[in-house]
Protein backbone atom coordinates (compact mmCIF):
# COMPACT_ATOMS: atom_id res chain seq x y z
CA UNK A 1 0.00 0.00 0.00
CA UNK A 2 1.41 3.38 -0.97
CA UNK A 3 0.99 6.68 0.83
CA UNK A 4 -1.72 8.97 -0.58
CA UNK A 5 0.11 12.28 -1.04
CA UNK A 6 -2.88 13.94 -2.74
CA UNK A 7 -5.01 13.20 0.31
CA UNK A 8 -2.36 14.78 2.55
CA UNK A 9 -2.34 17.85 0.30
CA UNK A 10 -6.14 18.06 0.40
CA UNK A 11 -6.02 18.07 4.19
CA UNK A 12 -3.84 21.18 3.88
CA UNK A 13 -6.20 22.98 1.50
CA UNK A 14 -4.74 21.98 -1.89
CA UNK A 15 -6.22 19.86 -4.68
CA UNK A 16 -3.10 17.83 -5.41
CA UNK A 17 0.26 17.12 -3.83
CA UNK A 18 1.98 18.80 -6.76
CA UNK A 19 -0.04 21.99 -6.20
CA UNK A 20 0.96 21.98 -2.53
CA UNK A 21 4.64 21.42 -3.33
CA UNK A 22 4.68 24.20 -5.93
CA UNK A 23 3.03 26.58 -3.46
CA UNK A 24 5.62 25.82 -0.78
CA UNK A 25 8.47 26.10 -3.25
CA UNK A 26 7.27 29.51 -4.42
CA UNK A 27 6.70 30.71 -0.85
CA UNK A 28 10.24 29.72 0.18
CA UNK A 29 11.78 31.36 -2.88
CA UNK A 30 9.90 34.61 -2.23
CA UNK A 31 10.99 34.65 1.42
CA UNK A 32 14.60 33.98 0.45
CA UNK A 33 14.58 36.74 -2.17
CA UNK A 34 13.04 39.21 0.30
CA UNK A 35 15.78 38.37 2.78
CA UNK A 36 18.50 38.89 0.15
CA UNK A 37 17.13 42.29 -0.83
CA UNK A 38 16.74 43.38 2.82
CA UNK A 39 20.25 42.24 3.74
CA UNK A 40 21.69 44.03 0.72
CA UNK A 41 19.81 47.21 1.62
CA UNK A 42 21.19 47.12 5.18
CA UNK A 43 24.76 46.51 4.04
CA UNK A 44 25.04 48.56 0.85
CA UNK A 45 21.97 50.80 0.56
CA UNK A 46 18.91 51.22 -1.61
CA UNK A 47 20.64 51.32 -5.00
CA UNK A 48 22.39 47.99 -4.43
CA UNK A 49 19.11 46.49 -3.13
CA UNK A 50 17.28 47.60 -6.28
CA UNK A 51 19.97 45.97 -8.42
CA UNK A 52 19.69 42.70 -6.49
CA UNK A 53 15.88 42.84 -6.77
CA UNK A 54 16.09 43.33 -10.55
CA UNK A 55 18.58 40.46 -10.93
CA UNK A 56 16.35 38.14 -8.90
CA UNK A 57 13.28 39.10 -10.94
CA UNK A 58 15.12 38.56 -14.24
CA UNK A 59 16.44 35.20 -13.09
CA UNK A 60 13.00 34.16 -11.88
CA UNK A 61 11.35 34.94 -15.21
CA UNK A 62 14.12 33.18 -17.13
CA UNK A 63 13.87 29.94 -15.17
CA UNK A 64 10.17 29.77 -14.32
CA UNK A 65 9.08 27.55 -17.18
CA UNK A 66 12.05 25.21 -16.78
CA UNK A 67 11.68 24.92 -13.03
CA UNK A 68 7.96 24.24 -13.22
CA UNK A 69 8.50 21.12 -15.29
CA UNK A 70 7.79 17.80 -13.57
CA UNK A 71 11.36 16.52 -13.92
CA UNK A 72 12.71 19.39 -11.78
CA UNK A 73 10.00 19.30 -9.11
CA UNK A 74 11.73 16.82 -6.80
CA UNK A 75 15.14 18.39 -7.39
CA UNK A 76 13.81 21.82 -6.36
CA UNK A 77 12.37 20.42 -3.15
CA UNK A 78 15.60 18.70 -2.22
CA UNK A 79 17.70 21.79 -2.94
CA UNK A 80 15.44 24.07 -0.93
CA UNK A 81 15.72 22.02 2.26
N, C-alpha and C positions, 0 to 999 in steps of 0.2 A: 504494500500500500504506500503510495507516495503522498507527500504533504501537499495540501491544497493552498498554494500561494495566492490564488485569486480570492479565495474566501478570506484569508488573512487581510488582504488589501481592502476588501469590501467592509470588513469590520473597522477599518480605519478611514472609511469614507470615500474610497476609490472604487472604480468599476473593475479594474484589472490590476494585477501585480505590476505589470509594466508601467501602467499609468502612475502608480504609487512611487515606483523607483525613479521614474523620470522627474516627478515632482520633487522628491528629496534631493536628487542630483542637482536640479536647477536651484533649489533653495540654498544648498551648500555653496554652490558656485557664486551666487549673488552675495552671500554673507562674506565669503572669502574676498571677493572683489571690493566690497565696501570696506573691509578691513585694510586692504592694500592701499586704497585711495586715502583713507583716514590717516594711516601711518605715514604715508608720503607727505600729506599736508602738514602733519605735525613736525616732520623732520626737515622738509625742504620748501614748504609753502604752497600757496594756491596754484601757481603756474605749473609746478611739477606735478601736483595732484591732478590737474586737468589733463596733462599729457598722459599720465598713467591711465586715467579714466578712458581717454580716447583710444589708447592702445588696447585696453581690455575690451572695449566695445568692438573695435575692428577685428580683433582675434575671435571674439564670440561669434560675430556674423560669419566670418570665414569658415569656422569649424562646426557651426550648428548642424548643417545637414549631414556631415560626416559622422558627428558624434551621436546623432539621433538614430543612426542605423542600428539594427538589432545586433550585429556582430560586435559593436563596441560597447553595448549596454553593460555587460558584465565587467569588462575591463575598466570602464569609468567608475563603477561602484567600488571595485577593488582599489583603484588608485586614490579615491577620495577618502578612504578610511585611514 
